[in-house]
């Protein structure tokens, strides 16, 4: 059995690096050393089909969630348009985790997992330093099953919480030729990449259908007024310069009246939403997903939790 989209969580011991780094680059190197056949799926491209592979940076679990390892720049209020501060130093010496998400058209997850288990250990040169990696534990996640479960829970609870576990760079899906990023995490901006990947993988993509389903997402999910309190703009040091990206989380409420309308039209909302959430979990959101940006975790948001959090805000 090879599920449509899969997610592998790896726990490794890493040592030997100190300097400026977005560790998604190191994760990509670790994966390709053990799975060189995947290299073509990571190659940069300015246009064309979506990448059906995704990695996270190295991260550690903390009491309040995931802490990713990457260099960033602290900016004063007067420097938001141009941030030239000194990047923070990444020093790797300990136990970390990372995620690898992939579609079955890329490779069979079992083969990729086997190669990681058997070939990941060793030392190698990375950015003029000797980095050593030791595998400790691997966990497989059936993203399709997880997406279906989350869809049921989200529809029952009336809301969803999307945590930007790694920095997120979004684009407006209606500005197809634009290089400019969007810093407003509307449902359309957040779900555009996984929706596009899903439609493309199933051979269903057309501009008309893509925009129709984006509009459906826009009408189903409504941002709460706490959105800008739960997000932070962070300048991530990437490719020798600071890049603006979003961290934090966003809560969306469900429009139950519109859900009822879709069901009356015979649309299998739970199955449709489950597919989109599965691709979101496995392949991330936004741009730069194959280099460590855009990893998210998704939770149902209970009505009582929404009211409590928004009252406290």
C-alpha positions, 0 to 999 in steps of 0.5 A: 500500500502506498498512500496518496500523500505521506509524511515521515517524521525523523529524529536525528542527532546532528553535530558539527555546524555553527554559522548562519543557516536556514536548516531546511537546506541541511535537511534537504542535503540529508535526505538527498544523501540517502535518497539521491533519486529524489534530487530532480523533485527538489530542483528549483523552477520558476513556473510549471507544476507544483512540487509534490515534495516538502521538508521542514527545517530541523526543529525541537519540541518545546512546551509551547510547540515546535521551535525550528532552527534557523538564522533570523534578523531582529528588526526595529519598528523603523526597519520593517521595509529594509532589515539589515541587522546581524543574523542570529547564529545557528549552532547544531549539537544535539537531538532534532527532528524534521519532516519529509512529505511526499506524493506517491508519484514522487516515490514509494514512502516505504522505499524512502523511509528504508533509505533514510533508516539505512543510509542517513548515518555518517559525516559529510561536508556542508558549507565548509564544515563537517556535519555528522548525522546519527538516526534515532527514530522514524515515524510514518504518518498516513496524511490521507487518514489524518486529513480525513480525520481532521476534516470530520473534527473541523466540521464538527467543531466549527473552526480550525487552527493552523499553526505555522510550524516553520516560517511561511511565505504566501502568495496571492493565487490570483496574481499568477505572474507576480513575484510579490509575497502576501502577508495576509493569511486569508484562507485562499492564500493559505490553502492555494498551494495544497489545493493546486497540488491536489488538483494537479496530481489528480489531473483535474487542474484548470484555472476555472476549477482552481478559482472556483474551489478557492472561492469555495474555501474563501466562503467556508472559512472566515478569519477571526479578528485575533488574526494579527495578534497571533501572527509575527512577521519574521526576517529569516536569513536565507540565501545570504539575505533576510527574507520576510515570512510569517510565524505564529498561527491563524484561527478560522471559523466555519460558515455553517450556512454555506456548508449547508448550501454545499451539501444541498447541492450534493457536494461531499464536503467532508471528503473534499475538505479531507483531501485538501487538509491531507495535502496541507499536512504533507506538502505544506503551504505557500512557496519554498515548501521543498526547502523548509518553508510552509510546514503547518500543523492543523487542529480543530478549534472548539467553539468554547476555545474560540470564544475564550481566546478571543475574549482574552485577546 
